[in-house]
Amino acid sequence: MALISYPELAAAAEDVRAQYDQHRNEHAHFDELRHMLVRFPAALSAADGMYHRIMNEGHLGRMLREQIFLVTSHERGCSYAVAAHGRWLVANTDMSGTDVAALLRLEAVRGVSDRARALLAYTRKVAAAPYKIVAADLDDLYEVGWTQPEIVEALTVVSLSGWMNSYANSLGLQGSADRTQSAKTAEGS
Amino acid sequence: MALIPYPQLESLPEEIRGHIEHFARDHGRPTLLRWMLAWSPPASAAVDELYHPVFTTGKLERRLKELLFVAASEQRRCFYCMGGHSRYLVNNFGYSPDLVEKMRRGEPDDALDEREHALVLFVRIAARDGANVTAQDLMKVREQGWDDDEIVEALSAASQAFFTNTLAQAMHIEDDVTEENGFDGYF
């Protein structure tokens, strides 16, 4: 169960509720985290703004961004984000649950090129210990055709997943069942 | 030297170049992280939506949030983020460099009351690995009078550190070394 109780949405300011509802309707990701961030509206707004831009705009495709988010969240042990992005990939691409599990191990998966896997391996290394990245890691990416703007974009996805993993892990978020349980506890049932 | 070369300023879209030049005018120095992020205009815009709203609004005062951020960055050993924001604490809040170093390591000092010190220690735990945060850790900060809204706000410092530390460390961003006014050290 989450370490902090979910705030009462009815008690939130109108503009905060509107912010929560607007993006809740746009995508189903991270509803529990966004609900918790109603406690600090600036972070809710930042999460929505960053997520929208970093996951949707730029050179890399959405599917690859989702895969980066998935793999880096797995590296940081954020089961909450892994579940959310795994669900997204199964629902919105040709990937099956088995494919997602294989991707977490960076194994060959249909529809995921070796070039993409090289980028995923790099982002996983960044998530594990960013200070250990060396020039040779980048050379490996340049060799298979990734460009500097694309690599920087990939890094921003790793950073965004870090932002969300940190919050989700620190708050002990687990998913929708967790929130239901939290509400029941609050109601004394 | 940074692992990825900085983009040519003159080749950047006007809006992005404007952000970098605006920062340089205000602070007397460029921000190397922002300059590097100019490779990705969406990311550059995303950082605008992150930093100022989170640091300048809410219940916790700016001084404390900056301190929480440097404590989180110290925990994660990000010299770029720790150095820039530690200098900000010296120049804007009158702390000595020695005191900032002590506070960000989570050591007690008269300059920091028990309540704030408890929050620094809590954020350092979250910055090391959020999965390590326990109900007992939360109890300790609640016992000091922090409510859950304030705790969620404090955790934004750890999350913010994850975001910028990752970029700065992975790209080996150099120190922002020039400060025209005030203390110019990087520590």
Chai-1 contact restraints between the chains, C-beta under 6 A:
chainA,res_idxA,chainB,res_idxB,connection_type,confidence,min_distance_angstrom,max_distance_angstrom,comment,restraint_id
A,L3,B,A135,contact,1.0,0.0,6.0,A-B,restraint_1
A,L3,B,L138,contact,1.0,0.0,6.0,A-B,restraint_2
A,I4,B,D148,contact,1.0,0.0,6.0,A-B,restraint_3
A,R39,B,D149,contact,1.0,0.0,6.0,A-B,restraint_4
A,R39,B,V152,contact,1.0,0.0,6.0,A-B,restraint_5
A,F40,B,G58,contact,1.0,0.0,6.0,A-B,restraint_6
A,F40,B,V152,contact,1.0,0.0,6.0,A-B,restraint_7
A,F40,B,E153,contact,1.0,0.0,6.0,A-B,restraint_8
A,A42,B,P53,contact,1.0,0.0,6.0,A-B,restraint_9
A,A42,B,V54,contact,1.0,0.0,6.0,A-B,restraint_10
A,A42,B,T57,contact,1.0,0.0,6.0,A-B,restraint_11
A,A42,B,G58,contact,1.0,0.0,6.0,A-B,restraint_12
A,A43,B,V54,contact,1.0,0.0,6.0,A-B,restraint_13
A,A43,B,S156,contact,1.0,0.0,6.0,A-B,restraint_14
A,A46,B,E49,contact,1.0,0.0,6.0,A-B,restraint_15
A,A46,B,L50,contact,1.0,0.0,6.0,A-B,restraint_16
A,A46,B,P53,contact,1.0,0.0,6.0,A-B,restraint_17
A,A46,B,V54,contact,1.0,0.0,6.0,A-B,restraint_18
A,G49,B,E49,contact,1.0,0.0,6.0,A-B,restraint_19
A,M50,B,A46,contact,1.0,0.0,6.0,A-B,restraint_20
A,M50,B,L50,contact,1.0,0.0,6.0,A-B,restraint_21
A,R53,B,P42,contact,1.0,0.0,6.0,A-B,restraint_22
A,R53,B,A45,contact,1.0,0.0,6.0,A-B,restraint_23
A,R53,B,A46,contact,1.0,0.0,6.0,A-B,restraint_24
A,I54,B,A43,contact,1.0,0.0,6.0,A-B,restraint_25
A,I54,B,A46,contact,1.0,0.0,6.0,A-B,restraint_26
A,E57,B,P42,contact,1.0,0.0,6.0,A-B,restraint_27
A,G58,B,S40,contact,1.0,0.0,6.0,A-B,restraint_28
A,G58,B,P42,contact,1.0,0.0,6.0,A-B,restraint_29
A,G77,B,A131,contact,1.0,0.0,6.0,A-B,restraint_30
A,V126,B,A170,contact,1.0,0.0,6.0,A-B,restraint_31
A,P130,B,T166,contact,1.0,0.0,6.0,A-B,restraint_32
A,P130,B,Q169,contact,1.0,0.0,6.0,A-B,restraint_33
A,P130,B,A170,contact,1.0,0.0,6.0,A-B,restraint_34
A,Y131,B,Q169,contact,1.0,0.0,6.0,A-B,restraint_35
A,I133,B,A170,contact,1.0,0.0,6.0,A-B,restraint_36
A,A135,B,L3,contact,1.0,0.0,6.0,A-B,restraint_37
A,L138,B,L3,contact,1.0,0.0,6.0,A-B,restraint_38
A,Q148,B,I4,contact,1.0,0.0,6.0,A-B,restraint_39
A,Q148,B,W39,contact,1.0,0.0,6.0,A-B,restraint_40
A,P149,B,W39,contact,1.0,0.0,6.0,A-B,restraint_41
A,V152,B,W39,contact,1.0,0.0,6.0,A-B,restraint_42
A,V152,B,S40,contact,1.0,0.0,6.0,A-B,restraint_43
A,E153,B,S40,contact,1.0,0.0,6.0,A-B,restraint_44
A,L155,B,L167,contact,1.0,0.0,6.0,A-B,restraint_45
A,L155,B,A170,contact,1.0,0.0,6.0,A-B,restraint_46
A,T156,B,S40,contact,1.0,0.0,6.0,A-B,restraint_47
A,T156,B,A43,contact,1.0,0.0,6.0,A-B,restraint_48
A,V158,B,T166,contact,1.0,0.0,6.0,A-B,restraint_49
A,S159,B,F163,contact,1.0,0.0,6.0,A-B,restraint_50
A,S159,B,T166,contact,1.0,0.0,6.0,A-B,restraint_51
A,S159,B,L167,contact,1.0,0.0,6.0,A-B,restraint_52
A,G162,B,F162,contact,1.0,0.0,6.0,A-B,restraint_53
A,G162,B,F163,contact,1.0,0.0,6.0,A-B,restraint_54
A,G162,B,T166,contact,1.0,0.0,6.0,A-B,restraint_55
A,W163,B,S159,contact,1.0,0.0,6.0,A-B,restraint_56
A,W163,B,F162,contact,1.0,0.0,6.0,A-B,restraint_57
A,W163,B,F163,contact,1.0,0.0,6.0,A-B,restraint_58
A,S166,B,G130,contact,1.0,0.0,6.0,A-B,restraint_59
A,S166,B,A158,contact,1.0,0.0,6.0,A-B,restraint_60
A,S166,B,S159,contact,1.0,0.0,6.0,A-B,restraint_61
A,S166,B,F162,contact,1.0,0.0,6.0,A-B,restraint_62
A,Y167,B,S159,contact,1.0,0.0,6.0,A-B,restraint_63
A,N169,B,G130,contact,1.0,0.0,6.0,A-B,restraint_64
A,N169,B,A131,contact,1.0,0.0,6.0,A-B,restraint_65
A,S170,B,A126,contact,1.0,0.0,6.0,A-B,restraint_66
A,S170,B,G130,contact,1.0,0.0,6.0,A-B,restraint_67
A,S170,B,V133,contact,1.0,0.0,6.0,A-B,restraint_68
A,S170,B,L155,contact,1.0,0.0,6.0,A-B,restraint_69
